């Protein structure tokens, strides 16, 4: 029950906060939610300590019959692909809850939804049954919709509804592909271990893969299914943007690796050149749109589209090194994007604006935000792939592993790194350098409580940039076995 405990803890916390018989303050609700988030993270760390990185199969596996008539079982497991993402979820959930406003309206409902969201993410990463994954994948949809619709900005209704429609279409396509995999392959259940989809004709596999690609492509998101993301980020509060960019988008890339590349290897190999080209389009489009933005938060949101394109490029190449880079890129993007959204959130909270045409000179050492400016510079350097940061090593591994398969697409995608430096230098130059603008001359004091979450992420970004083996160690064996199995199946057929 070690993995079930990881799912039950946030559910228990959500129930305790939401159904407590008497009124509780926002401060107490946040404290209880943070306590549960810390316990969840520590339990994940315990699982990491007990995890054997040399074993390629599912560890701490749990299996219970559920609905025999449907072939649905309660199967959980953890391997080197899901473990780093669970740790990332644990860290970012703690930071998101800590960053919440003590005076937030309806705090019991808010923190209950955040914990429920965390439970859905954890369950999706642990599920070893297609339908079970789908249930957890859909579980996180409603909490996130409500968190944007109730506590978002002026256009929160529009952004939340747009997110709901896009993600609902994503779920329909994924479910249809899952059902097709099981029924057409005559599998006795929806368990990943029992599926034998490589016996299906190539045309059928390609049709199923299209549903997987579009479904998870909406979640990532990839061009042209990206339009919900900037609106959702701009209207969401800072803690929700941290969760959305840092971990929820990774459900899409995780789904591509686990259910696309792993279950449909022949179709994946056939579609790989198209996928690599799609990745190039997403990288360049996301970076180009980011350059055109004047809203700091929207600029960071568009940068996510480009950086997620690197993951698709690495997955398309499907070499052990490139897929390892894809996992590294998911972790590095989660840390870096979360840090950038936190810093932008502090700027908006203190300056009252995110408009690059309004704010100037925030690095002013006397009347500005010099420490916040330092954190923004560090986050920008990491996102642009400066050596010594986790963003550099993850992108380097992606490019090195993908170049031998798709040299042209890889070289073009590398332009995205240069464009990242361009649009973030525009952000720094306009918002943090120069003379402090008249509109933001009386800035409130920035307390250490506002800085601590970003500092924690900054430390992780530098530490993993200097010592990336601490991340690679846990996932290398699983990824190598996954890719080698895929290549073996493709060669046999």
C-alpha positions as CSV (number, residue, x, y, z in Angstrom):
1,X,0.0,0.0,0.0
2,X,3.0,2.3,-0.2
3,X,1.8,3.8,-3.5
4,X,-1.8,3.9,-2.5
5,X,-0.8,5.9,0.6
6,X,0.8,8.5,-1.7
7,X,-2.6,8.9,-3.4
8,X,-4.7,8.8,-0.3
9,X,-2.7,11.4,1.6
10,X,-3.8,14.4,-0.5
11,X,-7.4,13.0,-0.6
12,X,-7.4,12.8,3.2
13,X,-6.0,16.3,3.4
14,X,-8.7,17.7,1.0
15,X,-11.4,15.9,3.0
16,X,-10.1,17.2,6.3
17,X,-9.9,20.8,5.2
18,X,-13.1,20.8,3.2
19,X,-15.4,19.0,5.6
20,X,-14.0,20.3,8.9
21,X,-17.1,20.8,11.1
22,X,-16.3,24.4,12.0
23,X,-15.0,27.5,10.3
24,X,-11.2,27.8,9.9
25,X,-9.1,30.8,8.9
26,X,-7.2,31.1,5.7
27,X,-3.9,30.8,7.6
28,X,-4.9,27.6,9.3
29,X,-6.2,26.1,6.1
30,X,-3.0,26.9,4.3
31,X,-1.0,25.5,7.2
32,X,-2.9,22.2,7.2
33,X,-2.6,21.9,3.4
34,X,1.1,22.6,3.6
35,X,1.6,20.0,6.3
36,X,0.0,17.4,4.1
37,X,2.0,18.5,1.1
38,X,5.2,18.2,3.1
39,X,4.2,14.7,4.2
40,X,3.5,13.7,0.6
41,X,6.9,15.0,-0.5
42,X,8.7,13.2,2.4
43,X,6.8,10.0,1.5
44,X,8.0,10.4,-2.1
45,X,11.5,10.9,-0.9
46,X,11.2,7.7,1.2
47,X,10.1,5.8,-1.9
48,X,13.0,7.3,-3.8
49,X,15.4,6.0,-1.1
50,X,13.9,2.5,-1.3
51,X,13.8,2.6,-5.2
52,X,16.3,0.4,-7.0
53,X,17.6,2.5,-10.0
54,X,19.1,-0.6,-11.6
55,X,15.7,-2.4,-11.9
56,X,13.8,-1.6,-15.1
57,X,10.4,-3.0,-14.2
58,X,7.7,-1.5,-12.0
59,X,8.5,-1.3,-8.3
60,X,6.3,-1.2,-5.2
61,X,3.6,-2.7,-7.5
62,X,0.1,-3.0,-6.3
63,X,-2.7,-4.9,-8.1
64,X,-6.3,-5.5,-7.0
65,X,-9.2,-6.6,-9.1
66,X,-11.8,-3.8,-9.6
67,X,-14.4,-4.3,-12.3
68,X,-13.8,-7.7,-13.9
69,X,-16.5,-7.3,-16.5
70,X,-14.6,-4.3,-18.0
71,X,-11.1,-5.8,-17.5
72,X,-10.3,-2.9,-15.2
73,X,-7.9,-3.5,-12.3
74,X,-6.3,-1.2,-9.7
75,X,-2.7,-1.5,-10.9
76,X,-0.1,0.9,-9.5
77,X,3.7,0.9,-10.0
78,X,6.7,3.2,-10.2
79,X,9.7,3.2,-12.5
80,X,12.5,5.6,-13.6
81,X,10.1,7.5,-15.9
82,X,7.5,8.4,-13.2
83,X,9.7,8.8,-10.2
84,X,11.4,12.1,-11.1
85,X,8.0,13.5,-12.0
86,X,6.5,12.5,-8.7
87,X,9.4,14.3,-6.9
88,X,8.8,17.4,-9.0
89,X,5.1,17.3,-8.1
90,X,5.9,17.0,-4.4
91,X,8.2,20.0,-4.5
92,X,5.9,22.2,-6.6
93,X,2.8,21.4,-4.6
94,X,4.6,22.5,-1.4
95,X,5.7,25.7,-3.1
96,X,2.3,26.4,-4.6
97,X,0.5,26.0,-1.2
98,X,3.2,28.1,0.6
99,X,2.8,30.8,-2.0
100,X,-1.0,31.0,-1.4
101,X,-2.5,34.2,-0.1
102,X,-3.5,34.0,3.6
103,X,-6.4,36.3,2.9
104,X,-7.7,34.3,-0.1
105,X,-11.5,34.0,-0.3
106,X,-13.0,30.6,0.5
107,X,-9.7,29.1,1.6
108,X,-11.1,25.7,2.6
109,X,-12.4,25.1,-0.9
110,X,-9.3,26.5,-2.5
111,X,-6.8,24.3,-0.6
112,X,-9.0,21.2,-0.9
113,X,-9.0,21.6,-4.7
114,X,-5.2,22.0,-4.7
115,X,-4.7,18.8,-2.8
116,X,-7.3,17.0,-5.0
117,X,-5.4,18.2,-8.0
118,X,-2.2,16.7,-6.6
119,X,-3.9,13.4,-6.0
120,X,-5.0,13.2,-9.6
121,X,-1.5,14.0,-10.8
122,X,0.1,11.4,-8.5
123,X,-2.4,8.7,-9.5
124,X,-1.8,9.4,-13.2
125,X,1.9,8.9,-12.8
126,X,1.4,5.7,-10.8
127,X,-1.3,4.1,-12.9
128,X,-0.4,0.9,-14.7
129,X,-3.8,0.4,-16.3
130,X,-5.1,2.5,-19.2
131,X,-8.5,3.2,-17.8
132,X,-7.1,3.9,-14.3
133,X,-4.7,6.4,-15.9
134,X,-7.6,8.0,-17.7
135,X,-9.7,8.3,-14.5
136,X,-6.8,10.1,-12.7
137,X,-6.1,12.2,-15.9
138,X,-9.7,13.4,-15.8
139,X,-9.7,13.9,-12.0
140,X,-7.3,16.8,-12.2
141,X,-9.5,18.5,-14.9
142,X,-12.3,19.8,-12.6
143,X,-10.1,21.1,-9.7
144,X,-8.0,23.1,-12.1
145,X,-11.0,24.5,-13.9
146,X,-12.5,25.7,-10.6
147,X,-9.2,27.1,-9.4
148,X,-9.0,29.3,-12.5
149,X,-12.7,30.1,-12.7
150,X,-13.1,31.1,-9.1
151,X,-9.8,32.6,-8.1
152,X,-8.5,33.8,-11.5
153,X,-8.3,37.3,-13.1
154,X,-10.9,39.5,-14.8
155,X,-11.4,37.1,-17.8
156,X,-11.2,33.9,-15.7
157,X,-14.5,32.6,-16.9
158,X,-13.4,32.7,-20.5
159,X,-10.0,31.2,-19.8
160,X,-11.4,28.4,-17.6
161,X,-14.1,27.5,-20.1
162,X,-11.6,27.4,-22.9
163,X,-9.3,25.2,-20.9
164,X,-12.2,22.9,-20.0
165,X,-13.3,22.5,-23.7
166,X,-9.8,21.8,-24.9
167,X,-9.0,19.3,-22.2
168,X,-12.3,17.5,-22.6
169,X,-11.5,17.0,-26.3
170,X,-8.1,15.7,-25.2
171,X,-9.7,13.2,-22.8
172,X,-12.1,11.9,-25.5
173,X,-9.4,11.3,-28.0
174,X,-7.2,9.5,-25.4
175,X,-10.0,7.3,-24.2
176,X,-10.9,6.4,-27.8
177,X,-7.3,5.4,-28.5
178,X,-7.1,3.4,-25.2
179,X,-10.3,1.5,-26.0
180,X,-9.0,0.8,-29.5
181,X,-5.7,-0.6,-28.2
182,X,-7.4,-3.0,-25.9
183,X,-10.3,-4.2,-28.1
184,X,-8.4,-4.5,-31.3
185,X,-5.5,-6.4,-29.7
186,X,-7.9,-8.7,-27.9
187,X,-6.2,-7.9,-24.6
188,X,-7.9,-9.5,-21.6
189,X,-7.6,-6.3,-19.6
190,X,-6.5,-2.6,-19.7
191,X,-3.3,-3.4,-17.9
192,X,-0.1,-2.1,-19.5
193,X,1.6,-5.5,-18.9
194,X,-1.0,-7.4,-20.8
195,X,-1.2,-5.2,-24.0
196,X,0.3,-6.6,-27.2
197,X,-0.4,-3.8,-29.6
198,X,2.5,-4.6,-31.9
199,X,0.4,-7.4,-33.4
200,X,-1.9,-4.8,-34.9
201,X,-1.6,-3.8,-38.6
202,X,0.6,-0.6,-39.1
203,X,-2.4,1.3,-40.4
204,X,-4.4,0.6,-37.3
205,X,-1.5,1.6,-35.1
206,X,-1.1,4.9,-36.9
207,X,-4.8,5.6,-36.4
208,X,-4.6,4.9,-32.7
209,X,-1.4,7.0,-32.5
210,X,-3.1,10.0,-34.1
211,X,-5.6,10.0,-31.2
212,X,-2.7,9.7,-28.7
213,X,-0.7,12.5,-30.3
214,X,-3.6,15.0,-30.6
215,X,-5.0,14.1,-27.2
216,X,-1.7,14.6,-25.3
217,X,-0.6,17.3,-27.8
218,X,-3.5,19.4,-26.4
219,X,-2.3,18.9,-22.9
220,X,1.4,19.7,-23.6
221,X,0.4,21.9,-25.5
222,X,1.8,21.7,-29.1
223,X,1.0,24.0,-32.0
224,X,-1.9,24.4,-33.1
225,X,-3.6,23.1,-29.9
226,X,-1.8,25.7,-27.7
227,X,-4.3,28.6,-27.6
228,X,-5.8,27.7,-24.3
229,X,-2.5,27.9,-22.4
230,X,-1.6,31.6,-22.5
231,X,-5.2,32.6,-21.5
232,X,-5.2,30.1,-18.6
233,X,-1.8,31.3,-17.4
234,X,-2.6,35.0,-17.6
235,X,-5.9,34.6,-15.6
236,X,-4.7,32.0,-13.1
237,X,-3.2,33.0,-9.8
238,X,0.5,32.6,-9.4
239,X,0.4,29.3,-7.4
240,X,-1.9,27.8,-10.0
241,X,0.4,28.9,-12.8
242,X,3.3,27.2,-11.0
243,X,1.4,23.9,-10.9
244,X,0.1,24.3,-14.4
245,X,3.4,25.0,-16.1
246,X,5.6,23.0,-13.6
247,X,3.8,19.7,-13.5
248,X,0.4,19.5,-15.2
249,X,1.8,20.0,-18.7
250,X,4.1,17.1,-18.0
251,X,1.1,14.7,-18.0
252,X,1.1,15.3,-21.8
253,X,4.7,14.5,-22.4
254,X,4.6,11.6,-20.0
255,X,1.6,10.2,-21.9
256,X,3.4,10.4,-25.2
257,X,6.4,8.5,-23.9
258,X,4.4,5.9,-21.9
259,X,1.5,5.3,-24.2
260,X,2.6,6.5,-27.6
261,X,6.3,5.6,-28.0
262,X,6.2,2.6,-25.6
263,X,2.9,0.9,-26.7
264,X,2.9,1.7,-30.5
265,X,6.6,1.5,-31.4
266,X,6.1,0.7,-35.1
267,X,3.6,3.5,-35.7
268,X,5.9,5.8,-33.7
269,X,8.9,4.9,-35.9
270,X,6.8,5.5,-39.0
271,X,5.6,8.9,-37.8
272,X,8.9,10.0,-36.3
273,X,10.0,12.4,-39.1
274,X,6.6,14.1,-39.0
275,X,6.8,14.4,-35.2
276,X,10.3,15.9,-35.4
277,X,9.1,18.5,-37.8
278,X,6.1,19.2,-35.6
279,X,8.5,19.8,-32.7
280,X,10.4,22.3,-34.8
281,X,7.2,24.2,-35.6
282,X,6.3,24.4,-31.9
283,X,9.7,25.5,-30.8
284,X,9.9,28.3,-33.3
285,X,6.3,29.4,-33.0
286,X,6.4,29.5,-29.2
287,X,9.6,31.6,-29.2
288,X,8.3,34.0,-31.9
289,X,5.1,34.6,-30.0
290,X,7.0,35.2,-26.8
291,X,9.1,37.9,-28.5
292,X,5.9,39.8,-29.4
293,X,4.4,39.9,-25.9
294,X,4.4,42.9,-23.5
295,X,2.8,41.0,-20.6
296,X,5.5,39.3,-18.6
297,X,3.3,36.4,-17.7
298,X,2.1,35.7,-21.2
299,X,5.7,35.8,-22.4
300,X,6.7,33.1,-19.9
301,X,3.6,31.1,-20.9
302,X,4.5,31.2,-24.6
303,X,8.1,30.1,-23.7
304,X,6.6,26.9,-22.3
305,X,5.2,26.0,-25.7
306,X,8.7,26.2,-27.2
307,X,10.4,24.3,-24.5
308,X,7.9,21.5,-24.6
309,X,8.7,21.1,-28.3
310,X,12.2,19.9,-27.3
311,X,10.6,17.0,-25.5
312,X,8.7,16.0,-28.7
313,X,11.9,16.2,-30.7
314,X,13.7,14.0,-28.3
315,X,10.8,11.5,-28.2
316,X,10.7,11.4,-32.0
317,X,14.4,10.5,-32.2
318,X,13.7,7.7,-29.7
319,X,17.4,7.0,-28.8
320,X,18.3,6.2,-25.2
321,X,20.2,9.5,-24.9
322,X,17.4,11.6,-26.5
323,X,14.6,10.1,-24.4
324,X,16.8,10.6,-21.3
325,X,17.1,14.2,-22.4
326,X,13.3,14.4,-22.7
327,X,12.9,13.4,-19.1
328,X,15.6,15.8,-18.0
329,X,13.9,18.6,-20.1
330,X,10.6,17.9,-18.3
331,X,12.2,18.3,-14.9
332,X,14.3,21.3,-15.8
333,X,11.3,23.1,-17.5
334,X,9.2,22.3,-14.4
335,X,11.7,24.0,-12.1
336,X,12.6,26.9,-14.3
337,X,9.0,27.8,-15.4
338,X,7.8,27.6,-11.8
339,X,10.5,29.9,-10.7
340,X,9.8,32.5,-13.5
341,X,6.1,32.5,-12.7
342,X,6.8,33.0,-9.0
343,X,9.1,36.0,-9.7
344,X,6.5,37.5,-12.1
345,X,3.9,37.0,-9.5
346,X,5.9,39.0,-6.9
347,X,6.5,41.8,-9.4
348,X,2.7,42.0,-10.2
349,X,1.9,41.9,-6.5
350,X,4.2,44.7,-5.5
351,X,4.2,46.8,-8.7
352,X,0.6,46.3,-9.7
353,X,1.5,45.6,-13.3
354,X,3.1,43.1,-15.6
355,X,3.2,45.4,-18.6
356,X,6.7,45.9,-20.0
357,X,5.5,49.3,-21.3
358,X,4.8,50.4,-17.7
359,X,7.4,49.0,-15.4
360,X,11.1,50.0,-15.6
361,X,14.2,49.8,-13.4
362,X,13.2,47.2,-10.9
363,X,16.8,46.3,-10.3
364,X,17.2,49.7,-8.6
365,X,19.1,48.8,-5.4
366,X,17.4,51.4,-3.2
367,X,13.8,51.7,-4.3
368,X,13.4,48.6,-6.6
369,X,13.5,44.9,-6.2
370,X,17.2,43.9,-6.5
371,X,16.8,40.4,-5.1
372,X,13.8,39.6,-7.2
373,X,15.7,41.0,-10.2
374,X,18.6,38.7,-9.4
375,X,16.3,35.7,-9.3
376,X,14.8,36.7,-12.6
377,X,18.2,37.0,-14.2
378,X,19.1,33.5,-12.9
379,X,15.8,32.1,-14.2
380,X,16.3,33.7,-17.6
381,X,19.9,32.3,-17.8
382,X,18.6,28.9,-16.9
383,X,15.8,29.0,-19.5
384,X,18.2,30.2,-22.2
385,X,20.5,27.3,-21.5
386,X,23.5,29.0,-19.9
387,X,26.1,26.3,-18.7
388,X,26.0,25.5,-15.1
389,X,22.2,25.5,-15.0
390,X,19.9,22.5,-15.4
391,X,18.4,24.0,-18.6
392,X,21.7,23.7,-20.4
393,X,22.4,20.1,-19.6
394,X,18.8,19.0,-20.4
395,X,18.8,20.7,-23.8
396,X,22.3,19.5,-24.6
397,X,21.3,15.9,-24.0
398,X,18.2,16.4,-26.1
399,X,20.2,17.9,-29.0
400,X,23.0,15.4,-28.7
401,X,20.7,12.4,-28.6
402,X,18.4,13.7,-31.5
403,X,21.1,14.9,-33.9
404,X,22.1,11.5,-35.2
405,X,18.5,10.7,-36.2
406,X,17.2,14.2,-37.2
407,X,20.2,16.5,-37.8
408,X,18.3,19.1,-39.8
409,X,15.4,19.3,-37.3
410,X,17.8,19.4,-34.4
411,X,19.8,22.3,-35.8
412,X,16.7,24.3,-36.5
413,X,15.4,23.6,-33.0
414,X,18.6,24.9,-31.6
415,X,17.6,28.3,-32.9
416,X,14.9,28.2,-30.2
417,X,17.6,28.5,-27.6
418,X,18.9,31.7,-29.2
419,X,15.4,33.1,-29.5
420,X,14.8,32.3,-25.8
421,X,17.7,34.5,-25.0
422,X,16.2,37.2,-27.2
423,X,12.8,37.5,-25.6
424,X,14.0,37.1,-22.1
425,X,16.7,39.8,-22.6
426,X,13.8,42.0,-23.9
427,X,12.0,41.3,-20.6
428,X,15.0,42.0,-18.5
429,X,16.0,45.2,-20.4
430,X,12.5,46.7,-20.2
431,X,11.4,45.7,-16.7
432,X,14.6,45.6,-14.6
433,X,17.2,47.9,-16.2
434,X,17.1,51.6,-16.7
435,X,15.6,54.3,-14.5
436,X,12.7,53.3,-12.2
437,X,9.5,54.4,-13.9
438,X,7.2,56.9,-12.3
439,X,4.3,54.4,-12.2
440,X,6.1,52.1,-9.8
441,X,8.2,54.5,-7.6
442,X,6.5,53.6,-4.3
443,X,7.0,49.9,-4.2
444,X,6.0,48.0,-1.1
445,X,8.7,46.0,0.7
446,X,9.4,42.5,-0.6
447,X,9.7,40.2,2.4
448,X,11.7,37.0,2.6
449,X,8.5,35.0,2.7
450,X,7.9,36.2,-0.9
451,X,11.5,35.2,-2.0
452,X,11.9,31.8,-0.3
453,X,10.0,29.7,-2.9
454,X,11.9,31.1,-5.8
455,X,15.2,30.7,-3.9
456,X,14.5,27.0,-3.3
457,X,13.9,26.5,-7.0
458,X,17.0,28.6,-7.8
459,X,19.1,26.3,-5.7
460,X,17.7,23.2,-7.3
461,X,18.3,24.7,-10.8
462,X,22.0,25.3,-10.0
463,X,22.6,22.0,-8.1
464,X,21.1,19.8,-10.9
465,X,22.9,21.9,-13.5
466,X,26.2,21.2,-11.8
467,X,25.5,17.6,-10.9
468,X,22.9,16.3,-13.4
469,X,23.8,12.7,-12.5
470,X,21.6,13.0,-9.5
471,X,18.7,13.1,-11.8
472,X,20.0,10.8,-14.5
473,X,20.8,8.1,-11.9
474,X,17.2,7.3,-11.2
475,X,15.9,7.1,-14.8
476,X,18.7,5.9,-17.1
477,X,18.1,2.2,-16.7
478,X,14.3,2.4,-17.3
479,X,14.7,4.6,-20.4
480,X,17.4,2.5,-21.9
481,X,15.3,-0.7,-21.5
482,X,12.2,1.1,-22.9
483,X,14.0,2.3,-26.0
484,X,15.8,-0.9,-26.6
485,X,12.5,-2.9,-26.4
486,X,10.9,-0.5,-28.8
487,X,13.7,-0.8,-31.4
488,X,13.7,-4.6,-31.0
489,X,10.0,-4.8,-31.8
490,X,10.3,-2.5,-34.8
491,X,13.2,-4.6,-36.2
492,X,11.3,-7.9,-35.8
493,X,8.3,-6.5,-37.7
